[in-house]
Amino acid sequence: MILEKAVPQELNEICKVYQDAIEAMHAEGNYQWRWGEYPHEAMLREDIALGRLYVAHEQDKVIAAVVVDQTQDEQYAKIPWLFGVRPGCFHRLAIAPSQQGKGLGKKLLAEMEELMKSWGCDCLRCDTRIENARALKLYAGAGMRRVGAVHYPPDEATDYPCLEKPLTEDCPLLPVPMTPAFRGGSLTPWGGKKLREVYGKDIPNDTTGESLECSCIPGLESTDPTGTKLPELIERYGAKLVGRYAGETFPLLLKLLDAKEALSVQVHPNDAYAHEHEHGKLGKTEAWLILQAEEGSELVYGIVPGTDMKTLRAACEAGAAVQPLLRRVKVHPGDVCFIPAGCVHAIGAGIMLYEIQQSSDVTYRFYDWDRVDAKGNKRELHLDKALDVTDLHFALDPVPAPDAPCARVLDTTYFTLDLLKVDGEAAVPAVQDFGILTALDAVELAWQGGARRLAAGETVLVPASAPEMTVKGQGRVALSMPAGK
């Protein structure tokens, strides 16, 4: 070990190392530190007294100094860290200019990691000023991940990028905030503005119908706070993130939908049909949780009983004649609807809902209410395929979600759905491979050593290796998971 705890007799030498390092930093245009303001002699004397200042020597002369401990700056609480529940941190790393460029920084980092692990830390966290190119290069070379930035007074406008690294094999992954992708405009002519008005989503236009909260759909991938797409995260972290789905097709897609107008009447294929007719894609079974519904709102939910395929085909070919054959049901906020492959369906106007489904973009359109675009064109229909996969005998009804603190409202072949109603604090159910947790109201998600405030409508991906978590506050949370294999 070249790192040793500093002793009071070395204070003058330590101050000189910091002063020389600061002078070299300023010469490079990096004003991260100013001697006498930060750091200063009294601060270093306190660091020594508390046993957290470590130094490296060459021929009994101090050539580097750093604070290593388990104390995080209060600003760190706002950073979406990915690794660990027992972090170790280092601060104020200074290397004498005469020793820079010789690999000393890399050796010091390695020893700091070993020191932190000896304390039981499972991850490392630090920050540095954005202009500190030397430090950023050193930390990146040591395998640290850059995530977010903090700001310190008096220069609140300057970014201090934060970096982290797992230290142990069993280091858990923390919940990953998901930034959604959106479908709007001509792709969702039925959409509106509620995703912005209700949940504060940064929608691209005023006819945005879908917020893809957790998505691996090509071209519509959700991302983490660093802008990394979900498929890249899965490739990078594998089974620690998605359990048995590492190396396999990500199975689920979660959306929030705003239907200002009625959606087209549609149906989805099952896996076998989609695999054969849609180039190996998954089929689509889905489920809805009604979030908002205007008075009198209704869904198309199957075909009127007694209708045969010949009658249905003739009506579809005639257009509006299909409307009397559509089974309609009233819905209210809190209702849950299961939509298996083969179920003819349409979301009615004035409804906003949560949708969990297989990760598939395959939809067959029966009828679109004779709508036309600005050029007078109707949307494409897919009658032959739609009729091929239609289940004429589907006959379920919407089911009100249980008014219970924690209830599993769906347990299907492809996914489960748990609803938590929190008044104070509630445990999050253990996830199966991974979970997709959405705050339907503003709450706090907490775990050992950390917490994250979730706004209403915000979604996080809960990794397979996540620590135990609780939800705090008052409100509702939805948790979807893949079904057990």
PyMOL commands that set and color helices and strands:
alter all, ss='L'
color gray80, all
select helices_A, chain A and resi 8-27+41-49+74-78+97-99+104-118+133-141+185-187+194-199+230-245+271-277+309-318+320-325+383-389
alter helices_A, ss='H'
color red, helices_A
select strands_A, chain A and resi 3-5+53-58+61-69+87-95+123-127+145-150+160-166+176-177+181-184+208-214+252-259+265-267+286-293+298-303+326-330+335-339+345-346+351-358+364-367+399-400+406-411+415-427+435-439+443-447+450-454+459-462+469-482
alter strands_A, ss='S'
color yellow, strands_A
deselect
rebuild
show_as cartoon
